[in-house]
């Protein structure tokens, strides 16, 4: 899996093909993004998943850390 959403995923998420329209929709949704030099939009998959799940990324990481198999780590 890639670290950024694909152009197809951005189109599905925003409902738009044009970068300027995607940016406007992402701002409305509260999803952080960056504009590349070529004008395309980059959205971190981790940030997108955190916003859409309602759980901040740092909290998701902490939850995953709780699932460490400590018995296996001791071996």
ChimeraX commands (.cxc) that place a marker at each C-alpha (Angstrom):
marker #1 position 0.00,0.00,0.00 radius 0.5
marker #1 position 1.28,3.47,-0.82 radius 0.5
marker #1 position 1.81,6.30,1.66 radius 0.5
marker #1 position -0.44,8.67,-0.33 radius 0.5
marker #1 position -3.89,8.28,-1.77 radius 0.5
marker #1 position -3.91,7.50,-5.49 radius 0.5
marker #1 position -5.47,9.84,-8.06 radius 0.5
marker #1 position -8.36,7.38,-8.34 radius 0.5
marker #1 position -8.86,7.41,-4.55 radius 0.5
marker #1 position -8.74,11.22,-4.47 radius 0.5
marker #1 position -11.40,11.36,-7.19 radius 0.5
marker #1 position -13.57,8.89,-5.26 radius 0.5
marker #1 position -13.07,10.78,-1.98 radius 0.5
marker #1 position -13.71,14.27,-3.30 radius 0.5
marker #1 position -15.98,13.58,-6.24 radius 0.5
marker #1 position -13.74,15.80,-8.38 radius 0.5
marker #1 position -11.04,15.31,-11.02 radius 0.5
marker #1 position -9.54,18.82,-11.07 radius 0.5
marker #1 position -6.95,19.57,-8.40 radius 0.5
marker #1 position -8.46,22.93,-7.43 radius 0.5
marker #1 position -11.85,21.34,-6.82 radius 0.5
marker #1 position -10.24,18.48,-4.88 radius 0.5
marker #1 position -8.40,20.97,-2.65 radius 0.5
marker #1 position -11.63,22.84,-1.91 radius 0.5
marker #1 position -13.40,19.61,-0.94 radius 0.5
marker #1 position -10.46,18.37,1.16 radius 0.5
marker #1 position -10.44,21.67,3.07 radius 0.5
marker #1 position -14.18,21.32,3.68 radius 0.5
marker #1 position -13.64,17.76,4.98 radius 0.5
marker #1 position -10.75,18.79,7.26 radius 0.5
marker #1 position -8.24,16.59,5.45 radius 0.5
marker #1 position -4.73,18.00,5.26 radius 0.5
marker #1 position -3.02,17.90,1.90 radius 0.5
marker #1 position -0.04,19.18,-0.03 radius 0.5
marker #1 position 0.18,20.48,-3.56 radius 0.5
marker #1 position 3.01,18.98,-5.58 radius 0.5
marker #1 position 5.05,21.05,-8.01 radius 0.5
marker #1 position 3.11,19.55,-10.91 radius 0.5
marker #1 position -0.15,20.79,-9.35 radius 0.5
marker #1 position -1.43,17.40,-8.24 radius 0.5
marker #1 position -2.71,16.84,-4.72 radius 0.5
marker #1 position -1.02,14.61,-2.13 radius 0.5
marker #1 position -2.92,13.25,0.86 radius 0.5
marker #1 position -1.25,11.06,3.47 radius 0.5
marker #1 position -3.05,7.74,3.77 radius 0.5
marker #1 position -2.46,7.71,7.55 radius 0.5
marker #1 position -4.01,11.17,7.96 radius 0.5
marker #1 position -6.95,10.29,5.71 radius 0.5
marker #1 position -7.65,7.10,7.67 radius 0.5
marker #1 position -7.38,8.93,11.00 radius 0.5
marker #1 position -9.82,11.64,9.94 radius 0.5
marker #1 position -12.29,9.20,8.44 radius 0.5
marker #1 position -12.16,6.86,11.44 radius 0.5
marker #1 position -12.44,9.69,13.94 radius 0.5
marker #1 position -9.35,8.46,15.78 radius 0.5
marker #1 position -6.22,10.64,15.65 radius 0.5
marker #1 position -3.21,8.93,14.04 radius 0.5
marker #1 position -1.15,9.12,17.23 radius 0.5
marker #1 position -3.95,7.36,19.14 radius 0.5
marker #1 position -4.23,4.65,16.44 radius 0.5
marker #1 position -0.50,4.00,16.76 radius 0.5
marker #1 position -0.82,3.72,20.53 radius 0.5
marker #1 position -3.71,1.27,20.16 radius 0.5
marker #1 position -1.61,-0.88,17.82 radius 0.5
marker #1 position 1.26,-0.80,20.32 radius 0.5
marker #1 position -1.08,-2.34,22.91 radius 0.5
marker #1 position -1.43,-5.39,20.65 radius 0.5
marker #1 position 2.24,-6.34,20.85 radius 0.5
marker #1 position 2.78,-9.99,21.73 radius 0.5
marker #1 position 5.15,-9.46,24.64 radius 0.5
marker #1 position 5.57,-13.20,25.24 radius 0.5
marker #1 position 6.95,-13.63,21.72 radius 0.5
marker #1 position 9.23,-10.63,22.22 radius 0.5
marker #1 position 10.84,-12.28,25.26 radius 0.5
marker #1 position 11.77,-15.46,23.40 radius 0.5
marker link #1:1,2 radius 0.2
marker link #1:2,3 radius 0.2
marker link #1:3,4 radius 0.2
marker link #1:4,5 radius 0.2
marker link #1:5,6 radius 0.2
marker link #1:6,7 radius 0.2
marker link #1:7,8 radius 0.2
marker link #1:8,9 radius 0.2
marker link #1:9,10 radius 0.2
marker link #1:10,11 radius 0.2
marker link #1:11,12 radius 0.2
marker link #1:12,13 radius 0.2
marker link #1:13,14 radius 0.2
marker link #1:14,15 radius 0.2
marker link #1:15,16 radius 0.2
marker link #1:16,17 radius 0.2
marker link #1:17,18 radius 0.2
marker link #1:18,19 radius 0.2
marker link #1:19,20 radius 0.2
marker link #1:20,21 radius 0.2
marker link #1:21,22 radius 0.2
marker link #1:22,23 radius 0.2
marker link #1:23,24 radius 0.2
marker link #1:24,25 radius 0.2
marker link #1:25,26 radius 0.2
marker link #1:26,27 radius 0.2
marker link #1:27,28 radius 0.2
marker link #1:28,29 radius 0.2
marker link #1:29,30 radius 0.2
marker link #1:30,31 radius 0.2
marker link #1:31,32 radius 0.2
marker link #1:32,33 radius 0.2
marker link #1:33,34 radius 0.2
marker link #1:34,35 radius 0.2
marker link #1:35,36 radius 0.2
marker link #1:36,37 radius 0.2
marker link #1:37,38 radius 0.2
marker link #1:38,39 radius 0.2
marker link #1:39,40 radius 0.2
marker link #1:40,41 radius 0.2
marker link #1:41,42 radius 0.2
marker link #1:42,43 radius 0.2
marker link #1:43,44 radius 0.2
marker link #1:44,45 radius 0.2
marker link #1:45,46 radius 0.2
marker link #1:46,47 radius 0.2
marker link #1:47,48 radius 0.2
marker link #1:48,49 radius 0.2
marker link #1:49,50 radius 0.2
marker link #1:50,51 radius 0.2
marker link #1:51,52 radius 0.2
marker link #1:52,53 radius 0.2
marker link #1:53,54 radius 0.2
marker link #1:54,55 radius 0.2
marker link #1:55,56 radius 0.2
marker link #1:56,57 radius 0.2
marker link #1:57,58 radius 0.2
marker link #1:58,59 radius 0.2
marker link #1:59,60 radius 0.2
marker link #1:60,61 radius 0.2
marker link #1:61,62 radius 0.2
marker link #1:62,63 radius 0.2
marker link #1:63,64 radius 0.2
marker link #1:64,65 radius 0.2
marker link #1:65,66 radius 0.2
marker link #1:66,67 radius 0.2
marker link #1:67,68 radius 0.2
marker link #1:68,69 radius 0.2
marker link #1:69,70 radius 0.2
marker link #1:70,71 radius 0.2
marker link #1:71,72 radius 0.2
marker link #1:72,73 radius 0.2
marker link #1:73,74 radius 0.2
marker link #1:74,75 radius 0.2
view
